[in-house]
Amino acid sequence: MDIGYIRVSSADQNTVRQLDGVHLDQVFTDKVSGSTVDRPELQALLRSAREGDTLHVHSIDRLARSLVDLLALVEGLTTKGVAVQFHKEQLLFAGEANPMQQLMLSLLGSVAQFERSMIRERQREGIAKAKEAGAYKGRAKSVDDGAIRSAIENGMSYREAAKGLGVSLSTVQRAMRQ
């Protein structure tokens, strides 16, 4: 079976260009960051892929942005008997990878990890500049601190208040410290 995996980082990005024209029997699409392998559709793919299947991915950075994750995913799939085809890089992994394939995967995976690091660095720099200019206040609070304090004063535990108000425990703790 030919399986496709498509990933974009945010819901408003377009997935059309990935694997366009490739015949696929099943497609898994995630609209989340590639910084972790804890992605719902990727996990579903890993559970459903069987020996003899071929996984088609547009490019290496669509599968993983971490070299460790990339190597583990490719090795786990090929050990299971699933071939992995990266179309942009024109690399196919089936069975035991030869040394040149392993080198190419490691090099290109390192580039994907480096790109992710650079994106995060630019993001941090932009946030710092925006804070200096007074233009960045962070995300708007979903629950006001007064509501949290009121819940605690009315006898709720920190955990109960967090669950009841739909916020994290650390949000409740932070509100109570202020």
C-alpha positions in Angstrom: 0.0 0.0 0.0 1.3 3.5 -0.8 0.9 5.8 2.2 1.4 9.5 2.2 2.4 11.7 5.1 1.9 15.5 4.7 2.7 18.1 7.4 2.5 21.8 7.6 3.2 23.9 10.7 -0.1 25.7 11.0 -3.7 25.3 10.1 -3.7 28.1 7.5 -0.9 26.7 5.4 -1.6 24.8 2.2 -0.8 21.1 1.8 -1.5 21.0 -2.0 2.1 21.1 -3.2 3.2 18.1 -1.1 3.0 14.8 -2.9 1.0 16.3 -5.8 0.7 13.8 -8.6 1.8 10.8 -6.4 -0.8 7.9 -6.3 -1.6 7.2 -2.7 -3.9 4.7 -1.1 -4.0 6.5 2.2 -2.9 9.9 3.3 -2.1 11.2 6.8 -2.0 15.0 7.2 -0.8 16.9 10.3 -1.1 20.7 10.7 1.3 21.0 13.6 5.0 21.7 14.2 7.5 19.1 13.3 9.5 19.7 16.4 8.1 16.6 18.1 6.9 13.2 16.9 3.8 13.6 19.2 1.6 14.4 16.2 -1.8 12.7 15.9 -1.7 11.7 12.3 1.9 10.6 12.4 1.1 8.4 15.4 -1.9 6.9 13.5 0.4 6.3 10.5 3.0 4.5 12.6 0.2 2.3 14.1 -1.3 1.4 10.7 1.9 1.0 8.5 2.6 -2.7 7.7 5.4 -4.7 6.1 5.4 -4.1 2.3 3.9 -0.6 2.5 5.8 2.4 1.1 5.6 5.7 3.0 5.8 8.8 0.7 7.0 12.1 2.2 7.5 15.3 0.2 10.8 16.1 2.0 12.8 15.1 5.0 11.8 18.2 7.0 8.1 17.3 6.6 8.7 14.1 8.6 10.9 15.5 11.4 12.8 18.7 12.3 15.0 16.8 14.8 17.8 14.6 13.6 17.3 12.1 16.4 13.5 11.9 15.7 14.2 11.5 11.9 16.7 8.7 12.3 14.4 6.9 14.8 11.4 7.2 12.6 13.1 6.0 9.4 14.9 3.1 11.3 11.6 2.1 13.0 9.7 2.0 9.8 12.3 0.2 7.7 12.9 -2.3 10.5 9.1 -3.0 10.3 9.5 -3.6 6.6 8.0 -0.3 5.5 10.0 1.6 2.7 10.3 5.3 3.1 10.5 7.5 0.0 11.5 11.2 0.3 10.5 12.7 -3.0 12.3 16.1 -3.0 15.7 14.5 -2.0 15.0 11.5 -4.2 16.0 9.1 -1.4 14.4 5.7 -0.8 15.0 3.7 2.4 14.0 0.0 2.2 15.6 -2.5 4.5 19.1 -1.8 5.8 20.4 1.6 4.6 23.7 1.7 2.8 26.4 4.0 4.3 25.9 6.7 1.6 22.1 6.8 2.2 22.7 7.0 6.0 25.1 9.9 5.4 22.7 11.8 3.2 19.8 11.3 5.7 22.0 12.5 8.6 23.3 15.5 6.6 19.8 16.6 5.4 18.3 15.9 8.8 20.9 18.1 10.4 20.0 20.9 8.0 16.3 20.5 8.9 17.3 20.7 12.6 19.5 23.7 12.0 16.7 25.5 10.1 14.3 24.9 13.1 16.9 26.3 15.5 17.3 29.4 13.3 13.5 29.9 13.1 13.3 29.8 16.9 16.2 32.2 17.3 14.7 34.7 15.0 11.4 34.3 16.8 13.0 35.0 20.2 14.8 38.1 18.7 11.6 39.4 17.2 9.7 39.0 20.5 12.5 40.7 22.4 12.4 43.7 20.0 8.6 43.9 20.2 8.7 43.8 24.0 11.3 46.7 24.0 8.9 48.7 21.7 5.9 47.8 24.0 4.2 46.1 21.1 4.3 42.6 22.5 2.3 41.7 25.6 2.1 38.0 25.1 -1.0 36.0 24.6 -4.3 37.4 25.9 -5.4 35.7 29.1 -8.3 33.3 28.7 -9.3 33.7 32.4 -8.7 36.7 34.4 -6.7 36.4 37.6 -9.6 37.7 39.7 -11.7 34.7 38.7 -8.9 32.3 39.7 -8.5 34.0 43.1 -12.2 34.0 43.6 -12.4 30.2 42.9 -9.5 29.6 45.4 -11.1 31.8 48.0 -14.4 29.9 47.7 -12.7 26.7 48.8 -11.5 25.1 45.5 -8.1 23.5 45.4 -5.5 24.8 42.9 -6.1 21.7 40.7 -9.9 22.0 41.0 -9.7 25.7 40.0 -7.5 24.9 37.0 -9.8 22.1 35.8 -12.9 24.1 36.4 -11.7 27.2 34.7 -9.9 25.4 31.8 -6.4 26.6 32.6 -3.2 25.0 33.6 -2.1 24.5 37.2 0.8 26.8 36.6 -1.6 29.6 35.5 -3.5 29.2 38.8 -0.2 29.3 40.8 1.0 32.3 38.9 -2.3 34.2 39.5 -2.1 33.4 43.2 1.5 34.6 43.5 0.6 38.1 42.1 
